[in-house]
């Protein structure tokens, strides 16, 4: 009975939206285009995206907006302030029934004493490609050392609901970072906690481990991570990170590695292997498995030398084959060299079901969130061609991430003001052609005008993470279990090419500066 009542209420509210806000009967056509904030015009959008609520910036005292699909279903909304918010269920029907069709936004405005004017219509394409229903991200203030409030959150892309996965308000304001999922699976994830209650939280279906991956043979705890699609291995970078600050206007800080290797972590055995191929005198960093698990992508630079200028360290894109049965690495290949590309490379990610890899190109280093010249690039695995998709801005673009079918690219951008990073999406077709990007929709059209946190390291997930902060903290409070070292399959730190730690290297605990 209650369900029927709710349906009647919803139908009544929908009829109110439809019936009490009619399109003006008399108006003159204007050649003025609608100015919307956020800019939700000329887009390709997923059919399951949350309502794209917006603010009309054109001058006017009364507004009417009609939004319709190609099947002639429409929603009409009036506003005196130009704030347009669409009913969730009506919006959902509008898009879902017209997959592959188009969404037309018609804006009418009226000034005091003047006639109604119809602005030029806006057309958005409704893609038949579904976007993953959730994303996970870190919420952090735009600071370089002191972060205060911090947390890892998940947000539904089909609604506006946001819930915490872990927050530092219950863990003595410590740092947490590098949340990573296995092929977007919310049941197989990990993230690091630094400082108090330090360790790595690894959730695998019904089991949660809290482990300390910092062992003598690797010199630091695991930092940047990538799950092998088989679910039993994680490739970690182990880094000694230093941070310095610029005196130049327009530059913030420089983050660099004093050393960096890549190790393999066995989830079931809580054991670390240090493969000789990825533990050399060079700087191996940012591991990223291919979607089939037979290749590991990573970036590599020459050995750190403190006397070199900060902007002389550049990274190339590498790949190395991997035998899943023997867990041995094989042949190594330079995919993009410094001499050919002329820039440094960061954050490589292979697109599922497509022939290319996304990465960030920047002038130097790999910590792209601090470099305003950082842009998204595509590398074609078959042809070797490097392309610059039309989604970049004059400010920082960083951390590209792919949806399950490779149809949607998510990345962070500081294009609004050069300070705050927001989550943006772009539809990518089979040829790597990118549609105009759009920002993560919010219930409040003015949300981004006074939101004072960065969206950091967004990752697609196929469903909701079920773990809650209190349960995770209860596990962390019991302390982290020390990892073991697989000496038989590893190169030792004394006999390998990576040199022993010097006294001024510290304890390798500077990963909490990782704001990318």
SEVEX-211266 format. One line per 3 residues: number of its first residue (from 1); their letters; for each residue x, y, z of C-alpha. Coordinates in nm, 3 decimals, decimal comma. Each point is the difference from the previous one (the first is absolute). Example, Ala and Ser with C-alpha at 12.3 -4.5 7.8 and 13.67 -1.06 7.14 Angstrom:
2
1> AS> 1,230 -0,450 0,780; 0,137 0,344 -0,066
END
This chain:
516
1> XXX> 0,000 0,000 0,000; 0,278 0,242 0,096; 0,177 -0,067 -0,332
4> XXX> -0,317 0,094 -0,190; -0,031 0,321 0,203; 0,364 0,086 -0,074
7> XXX> -0,060 -0,057 -0,372; -0,303 0,230 0,006; 0,200 0,270 0,181
10> XXX> 0,283 -0,031 -0,253; -0,251 0,020 -0,289; -0,161 0,307 0,155
13> XXX> 0,335 0,175 0,047; 0,099 -0,084 -0,357; -0,327 0,143 -0,130
16> XXX> 0,065 0,314 0,204; 0,340 0,036 -0,168; -0,157 -0,063 -0,340
19> XXX> -0,322 0,197 0,040; 0,078 0,304 0,212; 0,306 0,112 -0,191
22> XXX> -0,116 0,031 -0,361; 0,222 0,117 -0,281; -0,087 0,365 -0,082
25> XXX> -0,263 0,019 -0,271; 0,134 0,320 -0,151; 0,372 0,059 -0,033
28> XXX> 0,255 0,132 -0,243; 0,292 -0,206 -0,119; 0,339 0,129 0,113
31> XXX> 0,342 -0,074 -0,144; 0,139 0,000 0,356; 0,138 -0,334 0,120
34> XXX> -0,070 -0,129 0,352; 0,284 0,048 0,246; -0,022 -0,286 0,246
37> XXX> 0,207 -0,073 0,308; 0,127 -0,265 0,004; 0,035 -0,003 -0,377
40> XXX> -0,230 -0,288 -0,091; -0,026 0,081 -0,370; 0,094 -0,198 -0,314
43> XXX> 0,087 -0,310 0,201; -0,017 -0,374 -0,037; -0,141 -0,131 0,329
46> XXX> -0,068 -0,351 0,135; -0,363 -0,106 0,020; 0,040 -0,085 0,370
49> XXX> 0,159 0,326 0,120; -0,153 0,206 0,283; -0,193 0,316 -0,094
52> XXX> 0,219 0,273 -0,149; -0,133 0,285 0,213; 0,122 0,345 -0,098
55> XXX> -0,017 0,374 0,053; -0,102 0,229 -0,288; 0,249 0,287 -0,023
58> XXX> -0,184 0,201 -0,266; -0,157 0,319 0,134; -0,371 -0,033 0,066
61> XXX> -0,266 0,023 0,271; -0,206 -0,302 -0,098; 0,109 -0,326 -0,161
64> XXX> -0,167 -0,306 -0,138; 0,201 -0,306 -0,105; -0,141 -0,283 -0,207
67> XXX> 0,209 -0,313 -0,036; -0,114 -0,268 -0,242; 0,122 -0,321 -0,160
70> XXX> -0,045 -0,107 -0,361; -0,311 -0,201 0,097; -0,171 0,324 0,104
73> XXX> 0,002 -0,068 0,374; 0,067 0,333 0,168; 0,045 0,171 0,335
76> XXX> -0,079 0,369 0,049; 0,133 0,201 0,294; -0,034 0,369 0,084
79> XXX> 0,228 0,207 0,222; 0,040 0,364 0,094; 0,367 -0,043 0,091
82> XXX> 0,102 -0,228 -0,287; 0,080 -0,297 0,224; -0,115 -0,314 -0,177
85> XXX> -0,024 -0,335 0,179; -0,164 -0,296 -0,172; -0,220 -0,258 0,176
88> XXX> 0,212 -0,314 0,027; -0,256 -0,257 -0,122; -0,123 0,217 -0,287
91> XXX> 0,360 0,061 -0,110; 0,075 -0,371 0,020; -0,294 -0,088 -0,227
94> XXX> 0,094 0,275 -0,243; 0,347 -0,143 -0,057; -0,059 -0,371 0,048
97> XXX> -0,273 -0,032 -0,264; 0,202 0,187 -0,264; 0,343 -0,166 0,009
100> XXX> 0,189 0,108 -0,309; -0,238 0,293 -0,046; 0,033 0,365 0,095
103> XXX> -0,094 0,234 0,281; -0,104 0,353 -0,096; 0,007 0,285 0,252
106> XXX> -0,216 0,300 -0,088; 0,042 0,311 0,216; -0,249 0,287 0,009
109> XXX> 0,065 0,324 0,188; -0,188 0,317 0,074; 0,111 0,340 0,127
112> XXX> -0,230 0,244 0,177; -0,240 0,159 -0,246; 0,146 -0,195 -0,291
115> XXX> -0,121 -0,298 -0,203; 0,099 -0,360 0,051; 0,307 -0,097 -0,201
118> XXX> 0,095 -0,347 -0,118; 0,376 -0,052 0,012; 0,178 -0,227 -0,246
121> XXX> -0,075 -0,364 0,086; 0,270 -0,224 0,148; 0,041 -0,360 -0,117
124> XXX> 0,169 -0,274 0,201; 0,047 -0,352 -0,133; -0,122 -0,289 0,220
127> XXX> 0,252 -0,279 -0,029; -0,105 -0,362 0,006; 0,323 -0,074 0,190
130> XXX> -0,062 -0,047 0,370; 0,232 0,166 0,250; 0,103 -0,187 0,315
133> XXX> -0,245 0,085 0,277; 0,252 0,114 0,264; 0,329 0,179 0,039
136> XXX> 0,235 0,012 0,298; 0,224 0,297 0,075; 0,199 0,166 0,274
139> XXX> -0,127 0,331 0,135; 0,282 0,227 0,109; 0,067 0,370 0,041
142> XXX> 0,230 0,165 -0,261; 0,301 0,006 0,232; 0,353 -0,136 -0,033
145> XXX> 0,084 -0,108 0,354; -0,288 0,052 0,245; -0,321 -0,168 -0,112
148> XXX> -0,224 -0,002 0,310; -0,328 -0,161 -0,101; 0,041 -0,282 -0,251
151> XXX> -0,191 -0,304 -0,114; -0,059 -0,258 -0,271; -0,356 0,019 -0,129
154> XXX> -0,225 -0,169 -0,252; -0,260 0,175 -0,209; -0,284 -0,140 -0,209
157> XXX> 0,010 0,131 -0,358; -0,367 -0,089 -0,039; -0,100 0,221 0,292
160> XXX> 0,164 0,257 0,225; 0,056 -0,232 0,297; 0,348 0,015 0,150
163> XXX> 0,116 -0,221 0,289; 0,336 -0,039 0,175; 0,218 -0,307 -0,038
166> XXX> 0,253 0,127 0,256; 0,045 0,339 0,167; 0,284 0,126 0,217
169> XXX> -0,233 0,169 0,248; -0,010 -0,337 0,181; 0,372 -0,082 -0,040
172> XXX> 0,183 0,293 0,161; 0,005 0,211 -0,321; 0,250 -0,231 -0,168
175> XXX> 0,064 -0,013 -0,376; -0,153 -0,263 -0,226; 0,061 -0,043 -0,371
178> XXX> 0,036 -0,217 -0,310; -0,339 -0,174 0,010; 0,012 -0,261 -0,275
181> XXX> -0,248 -0,257 -0,134; 0,043 -0,319 -0,198; -0,170 0,065 -0,334
184> XXX> -0,249 0,238 0,166; -0,121 -0,274 0,237; -0,127 0,160 0,325
187> XXX> 0,065 -0,325 0,189; 0,372 -0,003 -0,076; 0,165 0,323 0,101
190> XXX> 0,291 0,140 0,197; 0,116 0,332 0,141; 0,280 0,124 0,221
193> XXX> -0,015 0,163 0,341; 0,302 0,206 0,106; 0,121 0,130 0,335
196> XXX> -0,215 -0,126 0,289; -0,146 -0,339 -0,078; 0,231 -0,032 -0,300
199> XXX> -0,038 -0,290 -0,241; -0,177 -0,119 -0,313; -0,364 -0,104 0,018
202> XXX> -0,072 -0,282 -0,247; -0,358 -0,113 -0,044; -0,057 -0,321 -0,197
205> XXX> -0,367 -0,104 -0,012; -0,088 -0,093 0,360; 0,356 0,029 0,134
208> XXX> 0,186 0,314 0,109; 0,373 0,008 0,073; 0,190 0,289 0,152
211> XXX> 0,367 -0,045 -0,085; 0,330 0,183 0,034; 0,178 -0,025 -0,335
214> XXX> 0,304 0,191 0,121; 0,278 -0,255 0,035; 0,379 0,030 0,005
217> XXX> 0,042 -0,158 -0,343; -0,213 0,264 -0,178; 0,097 0,308 0,206
220> XXX> -0,353 0,145 0,006; -0,363 -0,096 0,019; -0,191 -0,058 -0,321
223> XXX> -0,127 0,322 -0,157; -0,160 0,010 -0,346; -0,188 -0,325 -0,063
226> XXX> -0,159 -0,200 -0,280; -0,197 -0,323 0,046; 0,077 -0,287 -0,233
229> XXX> -0,336 -0,098 -0,156; 0,044 -0,352 0,143; -0,056 0,154 0,342
232> XXX> 0,290 -0,167 0,181; 0,280 0,247 -0,072; 0,053 0,373 0,036
235> XXX> 0,283 0,193 -0,163; 0,123 0,269 0,238; 0,252 0,275 -0,049
238> XXX> 0,234 0,053 0,294; 0,118 0,359 0,011; 0,203 0,248 0,197
241> XXX> -0,183 0,322 -0,078; 0,131 0,352 0,052; -0,191 0,325 -0,031
244> XXX> 0,133 0,348 -0,072; -0,165 0,334 -0,062; 0,045 0,242 -0,288
247> XXX> 0,068 0,369 0,024; -0,133 0,046 -0,355; -0,346 0,145 -0,053
250> XXX> -0,233 -0,258 -0,147; 0,190 -0,293 0,153; -0,103 -0,159 0,328
253> XXX> 0,222 -0,287 0,104; 0,213 -0,272 -0,149; -0,032 -0,361 0,111
256> XXX> 0,278 -0,237 -0,101; 0,133 -0,347 0,080; 0,340 -0,058 0,153
259> XXX> -0,053 -0,365 -0,089; -0,287 -0,203 -0,140; -0,044 -0,370 -0,077
262> XXX> -0,296 -0,227 -0,072; -0,076 -0,308 0,211; -0,264 -0,274 -0,009
265> XXX> -0,226 -0,063 0,297; -0,171 -0,337 0,048; -0,339 0,071 0,159
268> XXX> -0,061 -0,350 0,139; 0,352 -0,049 0,141; 0,060 0,360 0,109
271> XXX> 0,336 -0,033 -0,170; 0,211 0,239 -0,208; 0,218 -0,092 -0,297
274> XXX> 0,263 0,237 -0,136; 0,048 -0,091 -0,369; 0,342 0,087 -0,138
277> XXX> -0,146 0,143 -0,322; -0,186 0,273 0,192; 0,251 0,069 0,277
280> XXX> 0,285 0,169 -0,182; 0,201 0,315 0,049; -0,261 0,182 -0,210
283> XXX> -0,327 0,138 0,132; -0,282 -0,244 -0,074; -0,337 0,140 0,104
286> XXX> -0,381 0,006 -0,045; -0,066 -0,367 -0,090; -0,316 -0,073 -0,197
289> XXX> -0,105 -0,348 -0,115; -0,145 -0,064 -0,344; -0,361 -0,115 0,000
292> XXX> 0,104 -0,360 -0,079; 0,271 -0,006 0,267; 0,274 -0,106 -0,243
295> XXX> 0,182 0,332 -0,002; 0,094 0,262 0,255; 0,027 0,363 -0,107
298> XXX> 0,211 0,240 0,203; 0,203 0,317 -0,030; 0,377 0,015 0,031
301> XXX> 0,261 0,274 0,037; 0,375 0,005 0,046; 0,142 -0,034 0,347
304> XXX> -0,064 0,293 0,232; 0,291 0,242 0,027; -0,056 0,289 0,241
307> XXX> 0,231 0,236 -0,187; -0,217 -0,010 -0,315; -0,261 0,275 -0,055
310> XXX> -0,347 -0,096 0,120; -0,144 0,030 -0,352; 0,255 -0,233 -0,162
313> XXX> -0,158 -0,321 0,129; -0,234 -0,144 -0,260; -0,171 -0,339 -0,014
316> XXX> -0,053 -0,231 -0,294; -0,280 -0,254 -0,042; 0,104 -0,363 0,034
319> XXX> -0,165 -0,341 -0,022; 0,120 -0,339 0,117; -0,158 -0,337 -0,074
322> XXX> -0,126 -0,218 0,286; -0,058 -0,374 0,020; -0,305 -0,052 0,218
325> XXX> 0,079 -0,367 0,071; 0,361 0,044 0,110; -0,037 0,358 0,123
328> XXX> 0,315 0,092 -0,189; 0,066 0,313 -0,199; 0,139 -0,029 -0,351
331> XXX> 0,091 0,236 -0,281; 0,004 0,375 0,053; -0,099 0,263 -0,255
334> XXX> 0,020 0,378 -0,018; -0,338 0,114 -0,136; 0,063 0,375 0,012
337> XXX> 0,353 0,135 0,033; 0,092 0,343 0,128; 0,180 0,084 -0,323
340> XXX> -0,307 -0,079 -0,211; -0,266 0,158 0,220; 0,197 0,288 0,148
343> XXX> -0,199 0,004 0,323; -0,027 -0,202 0,319; -0,268 -0,268 0,046
346> XXX> -0,222 -0,078 0,298; -0,304 -0,213 0,090; -0,022 -0,252 -0,288
349> XXX> -0,330 -0,191 -0,020; -0,104 -0,249 -0,267; -0,350 0,050 -0,139
352> XXX> -0,219 -0,313 0,029; -0,112 -0,138 -0,339; 0,197 0,263 -0,189
355> XXX> 0,343 0,022 -0,163; 0,144 0,289 0,194; 0,146 0,112 0,328
358> XXX> -0,077 0,331 0,167; 0,274 0,186 0,183; 0,091 0,346 0,125
361> XXX> 0,268 0,199 -0,179; 0,181 0,273 0,193; 0,323 0,197 -0,026
364> XXX> 0,187 -0,187 0,274; -0,048 -0,247 0,285; -0,310 -0,208 0,057
367> XXX> -0,197 0,188 0,267; -0,235 0,150 -0,254; -0,256 0,155 0,234
370> XXX> 0,247 0,282 0,075; 0,088 0,068 -0,364; -0,245 0,229 -0,184
373> XXX> 0,134 -0,117 -0,338; -0,108 -0,361 0,069; -0,226 -0,139 -0,276
376> XXX> -0,172 -0,328 -0,087; 0,147 -0,194 -0,295; -0,084 -0,326 -0,177
379> XXX> 0,253 -0,255 -0,123; -0,111 -0,244 -0,272; 0,145 -0,343 0,083
382> XXX> -0,020 -0,120 -0,361; 0,139 0,302 -0,186; 0,205 0,171 0,269
385> XXX> -0,177 0,328 -0,079; -0,036 0,256 0,279; -0,306 0,227 -0,012
388> XXX> -0,119 0,291 0,206; -0,379 -0,031 0,047; -0,202 0,318 0,007
391> XXX> -0,080 -0,015 0,371; 0,288 0,198 0,148; 0,008 0,354 0,136
394> XXX> 0,255 0,268 0,090; 0,019 -0,147 0,350; 0,086 -0,338 0,152
397> XXX> -0,155 -0,321 -0,126; 0,098 -0,311 0,193; -0,076 -0,357 0,093
400> XXX> -0,200 -0,147 -0,291; -0,214 -0,304 0,083; -0,209 -0,223 -0,229
403> XXX> -0,352 -0,136 0,031; -0,057 -0,376 -0,024; -0,053 -0,005 -0,378
406> XXX> 0,245 0,279 -0,086; -0,277 0,233 -0,122; 0,045 0,262 0,270
409> XXX> 0,318 0,171 0,117; 0,001 0,166 0,340; 0,270 0,244 0,105
412> XXX> 0,056 0,290 0,237; 0,044 0,354 -0,125; 0,071 0,337 0,155
415> XXX> -0,146 0,184 -0,299; -0,247 0,200 0,208; 0,253 0,207 0,194
418> XXX> 0,341 -0,171 -0,008; -0,030 -0,094 0,369; -0,276 -0,253 0,063
421> XXX> -0,011 -0,334 -0,181; -0,340 -0,130 -0,110; -0,113 -0,323 -0,164
424> XXX> -0,070 0,014 -0,375; -0,129 -0,259 -0,248; 0,034 -0,042 -0,375
427> XXX> -0,146 -0,256 -0,238; 0,271 -0,173 -0,206; -0,091 -0,178 -0,324
430> XXX> 0,174 -0,298 -0,164; 0,246 0,228 -0,180; 0,100 0,186 0,313
433> XXX> -0,203 0,310 -0,086; -0,102 0,176 0,319; -0,328 0,185 0,049
436> XXX> -0,017 0,331 0,185; 0,059 -0,072 0,371; -0,250 0,080 0,274
439> XXX> 0,044 0,041 0,373; -0,142 -0,237 0,261; -0,366 0,107 0,044
442> XXX> -0,115 0,127 0,337; -0,346 0,047 0,151; 0,072 0,367 0,068
445> XXX> 0,083 0,184 -0,326; 0,225 0,240 0,197; 0,189 -0,280 0,176
448> XXX> 0,342 0,071 -0,152; -0,008 0,372 0,071; 0,073 -0,048 0,370
451> XXX> 0,127 -0,359 0,028; 0,342 0,019 0,166; 0,134 -0,355 -0,046
454> XXX> 0,184 -0,178 -0,277; -0,132 -0,312 -0,164; 0,304 -0,224 0,001
457> XXX> 0,081 -0,325 -0,185; -0,351 -0,088 -0,127; -0,056 -0,367 -0,083
460> XXX> -0,299 -0,164 -0,166; -0,166 -0,280 0,198; -0,273 -0,236 -0,118
463> XXX> -0,198 0,017 0,324; -0,004 0,134 0,352; 0,277 -0,078 0,249
466> XXX> -0,169 -0,163 0,298; 0,268 0,059 0,263; -0,063 0,287 0,238
469> XXX> 0,254 0,228 0,171; -0,061 -0,126 0,354; 0,064 -0,363 -0,096
472> XXX> 0,313 0,090 -0,193; 0,134 0,209 0,286; -0,068 -0,279 0,249
475> XXX> 0,226 -0,222 -0,211; 0,270 0,268 -0,030; -0,003 0,064 0,373
478> XXX> 0,111 -0,359 0,062; 0,321 0,070 -0,192; 0,144 -0,110 -0,334
481> XXX> 0,143 -0,345 -0,063; 0,355 0,006 -0,133; 0,055 -0,127 -0,353
484> XXX> 0,256 -0,269 -0,076; 0,264 0,002 -0,274; 0,017 -0,260 -0,276
487> XXX> 0,377 -0,021 -0,004; 0,019 -0,295 -0,237; -0,163 0,191 -0,289
490> XXX> 0,150 0,342 0,076; 0,311 0,198 -0,059; 0,135 0,116 0,334
493> XXX> 0,051 0,364 0,074; 0,371 -0,059 0,055; 0,067 -0,202 -0,314
496> XXX> -0,252 0,179 -0,222; 0,056 0,322 -0,188; -0,198 0,220 0,238
499> XXX> 0,246 0,135 0,254; -0,038 -0,035 0,372; -0,173 0,281 0,186
502> XXX> 0,225 0,279 0,121; -0,051 0,151 0,347; -0,163 0,315 -0,139
505> XXX> -0,254 -0,199 -0,202; -0,219 -0,023 0,306; -0,253 -0,275 0,038
508> XXX> -0,173 0,030 -0,334; -0,309 0,131 0,174; -0,061 0,308 -0,211
511> XXX> -0,279 -0,163 -0,200; -0,250 0,212 0,191; 0,100 0,287 -0,233
514> XXX> -0,168 -0,194 -0,280; -0,282 0,236 -0,098; -0,034 -0,132 -0,355
END
